[in-house]
Amino acid sequence: MTLFEAMSTRHTVRKYMDKPLTQEHIDAINTRTEHHNKTYNLSMKLLTNDTRAFGTVTKFLMAKTVKNTIILSGKDASNLDEKLGYSGADIILYAQSLGLNTWWIGETFNKKSTPTLVNGDTVIGVIALGYGVNQGVPHKSKPTEAISHYEGQPPAWFNQGIEAALLAPTARNKQAFFITGKENKVSITCDNGVYTGADLGIVKYHFELGAGTTNFEWTDK
């Protein structure tokens, strides 16, 4: 399965089988995570058979079947959230392509303990992953005209990018972004409170995967 194909099949999964990750999958996720850590100066970390990312209530109620997580972390910086959103988006689609399922958790993780697991770095959330009991269901999406505008007749690559952006997992599924295009220039705005940065990164990654990075340029890098 390609990453492009994974966009359509990936859905949030909150219940997992009691089955440890294979060493092959652990190695693959670690390699992918380390690539992003080096590229964007991050400190994301995979925890296997480890529930320390959750507090007591979450651990025994909402995430009681979650045994593996990726901590989304890095040194504090103005664009940290966006870099983690972008990198995390790649990792969840990569995991999907391997046959794993994921759940992006931006609220109900243990905000006190997780920084201690990554040398005190800033943590914006965690990604739960494993072998899902099911494959999840598609999230509701806004119509394309509610989240995008192209000046003139939109080219195929722009439409494909918008379709991909609507598949992105945004905080509380608000899809609080707007993408504008003119010729080969594209810009994006987002207003989702404390989740704005992460959502920007997630949506940018999906748009790029759908549109193709050779077809356009971001005007708001």
Buried (B, 14 or more C-beta within 10 A) or exposed (E): EEBBEBBEBBBBBBBBEEEBBEEEBBEBBBEBBBBBBEEBEBBBBBBBEEBBBBBEEBBEEBBBBBBBBBBBBBEEEEBBBBBBBBBBBBBBBBBBBBEBBBBBBBEBBBEEEBBEBBEEBBBBBBBBBBBBBEEBEEBEBBEBEEBBBBEEEBBEBBBBBBBBBBBBBBBEEBBBBBBBBEEEEBBBEBEBEEBBBBBBBBBBBBBBBBBBEEBBEEEEE
